[in-house]
């Protein structure tokens, strides 16, 4: 399976609704590495590395997020796999 990387920006009501925590759990469940963090503008930013099919599933999850989230937009930038992460974490 081909490994790749996606840089994702999620907009809407995505802060204060456990988006980062649940993103971390879902990414770990899918075997992905990378990170997720809140941004100053109210959006959530994430980098996912791993199998393309798993990242595609993760991106699909980002479109709905946790139950309290209201996702308005998901921007995805596909990048070359770098292998720089060994786990998935929440950045502050």
PASEKE-126350 format. One record per residue (C-alpha): chain; x, z, y; residue in three letters. Coordinates in steps of 0.05 Angstrom, whole numbers, plus 32768, in hexadecimal, padded with zeros to 4 digits. Each point is the difference from the previous one (the first is absolute). Layout:
N
+-------+------+------+------+-----+
| chain |   px |   pz |   py | res |
+-------+------+------+------+-----+
|     A |    X |    Z |    Y | ala |
...
+-------+------+------+------+-----+
***
This chain:
92
+-------+------+------+------+-----+
| chain |   px |   pz |   py | res |
+-------+------+------+------+-----+
|     A | 8000 | 8000 | 8000 | unk |
|     A | 8018 | 7FF0 | 8046 | unk |
|     A | 800F | 8039 | 802F | unk |
|     A | 7FF1 | 7FF9 | 804A | unk |
|     A | 7FF3 | 8027 | 803F | unk |
|     A | 7FC6 | 8005 | 8030 | unk |
|     A | 7FFF | 801E | 8046 | unk |
|     A | 7FB8 | 8014 | 800F | unk |
|     A | 7FDC | 8018 | 803E | unk |
|     A | 7FBA | 801E | 7FF8 | unk |
|     A | 7FD3 | 8007 | 803D | unk |
|     A | 7FBE | 8023 | 800A | unk |
|     A | 7FED | 8049 | 7FF6 | unk |
|     A | 803C | 800D | 7FD3 | unk |
|     A | 801F | 803F | 801C | unk |
|     A | 7FE4 | 8046 | 7FF2 | unk |
|     A | 7FDD | 7FE6 | 7FC1 | unk |
|     A | 8038 | 800D | 7FCC | unk |
|     A | 8014 | 7FB7 | 8001 | unk |
|     A | 804A | 800E | 7FF8 | unk |
|     A | 7FF8 | 8032 | 7FC8 | unk |
|     A | 7FD1 | 7FD4 | 7FD8 | unk |
|     A | 802C | 7FC3 | 800D | unk |
|     A | 803B | 8026 | 7FE4 | unk |
|     A | 7FD8 | 8014 | 7FC1 | unk |
|     A | 7FE7 | 7FB9 | 7FF5 | unk |
|     A | 8045 | 7FE2 | 800A | unk |
|     A | 801E | 8031 | 7FCE | unk |
|     A | 7FC9 | 7FF1 | 7FCE | unk |
|     A | 8011 | 7FB6 | 8006 | unk |
|     A | 804B | 800D | 7FF8 | unk |
|     A | 8012 | 7FEA | 8046 | unk |
|     A | 8037 | 801B | 802D | unk |
|     A | 8003 | 8002 | 804C | unk |
|     A | 7FDF | 8029 | 8036 | unk |
|     A | 7FC3 | 800A | 802C | unk |
|     A | 7FFA | 801E | 8046 | unk |
|     A | 7FD1 | 8009 | 803B | unk |
|     A | 8010 | 7FD7 | 803F | unk |
|     A | 7FF7 | 8015 | 8048 | unk |
|     A | 7FC8 | 7FCC | 800A | unk |
|     A | 7FD3 | 801F | 7FCB | unk |
|     A | 8011 | 7FCF | 7FC9 | unk |
|     A | 8023 | 800E | 7FBE | unk |
|     A | 803F | 7FDA | 7FEB | unk |
|     A | 801B | 7FF9 | 7FBA | unk |
|     A | 8037 | 7FDD | 7FD9 | unk |
|     A | 7FF3 | 7FF2 | 7FB6 | unk |
|     A | 8035 | 7FE8 | 7FCE | unk |
|     A | 7FF4 | 7FEE | 7FB8 | unk |
|     A | 7FDD | 7FCE | 7FD3 | unk |
|     A | 7FD8 | 7FCD | 8029 | unk |
|     A | 7FC0 | 800C | 7FD8 | unk |
|     A | 8004 | 804B | 800E | unk |
|     A | 800C | 7FF5 | 804A | unk |
|     A | 7FC4 | 7FD0 | 8002 | unk |
|     A | 7FD5 | 8037 | 7FE0 | unk |
|     A | 801C | 8032 | 8033 | unk |
|     A | 7FEF | 7FD2 | 803A | unk |
|     A | 7FB9 | 7FF9 | 7FE4 | unk |
|     A | 7FFB | 804C | 8000 | unk |
|     A | 8018 | 8002 | 8049 | unk |
|     A | 7FC4 | 7FD6 | 8015 | unk |
|     A | 7FD2 | 803A | 7FED | unk |
|     A | 802E | 803E | 8000 | unk |
|     A | 7FE5 | 8046 | 7FF4 | unk |
|     A | 7FB5 | 800E | 8007 | unk |
|     A | 8004 | 8019 | 8048 | unk |
|     A | 8028 | 7FC4 | 8019 | unk |
|     A | 7FE3 | 7FC5 | 8025 | unk |
|     A | 8032 | 7FC7 | 7FF8 | unk |
|     A | 7FF8 | 7FC9 | 8034 | unk |
|     A | 803D | 7FD6 | 7FF4 | unk |
|     A | 803B | 7FFB | 7FCF | unk |
|     A | 803D | 7FD7 | 8014 | unk |
|     A | 8030 | 7FEE | 7FC8 | unk |
|     A | 8046 | 7FE4 | 8008 | unk |
|     A | 8021 | 7FEC | 7FBE | unk |
|     A | 804B | 800C | 7FFE | unk |
|     A | 8039 | 7FF8 | 7FD0 | unk |
|     A | 8009 | 8039 | 7FCE | unk |
|     A | 8039 | 802E | 8015 | unk |
|     A | 7FFC | 8038 | 7FCC | unk |
|     A | 8011 | 8034 | 8034 | unk |
|     A | 7FCE | 8035 | 7FE9 | unk |
|     A | 7FFE | 802B | 7FC1 | unk |
|     A | 7FBC | 801F | 800D | unk |
|     A | 7FC4 | 7FFD | 802F | unk |
|     A | 7FFD | 8032 | 8039 | unk |
|     A | 7FDA | 8013 | 803F | unk |
|     A | 8029 | 7FFA | 803F | unk |
|     A | 7FF4 | 802B | 803D | unk |
+-------+------+------+------+-----+
***
